[in-house]
């Protein structure tokens, strides 16, 4: 029961950070633990940093080992429009927050 409560609270916090469109309609109706913070929730690095700071405080999770730059790698600027730059974006899912909240520490690199 406690695990489900943690999951519900984490999902509510992530949903709040996802923002709203006109007329207070959410970008997405509902997120799941498998939702990607990059592609589903669509948070940029600054928004993700704010989310994670609140997450660590609110759920009393030790943030040792957490580095936002692992999940938002720096992209070099190229003036060549024909050069495609491939950026490997690591997995950053809501389930990672849920599992870390249950463990009381950040579980991922």
ABEGO torsion letter per residue (X at the ends): XAAAAAAAAAAAAAAAAAEBBBGGBBABABBBAABBAAAAAGBBAAAAAAAAAAAAAAAGBBABGBBAAAABBBBBBBABAABBBBBBBBBBBAAAAAAAAAAGBBABX
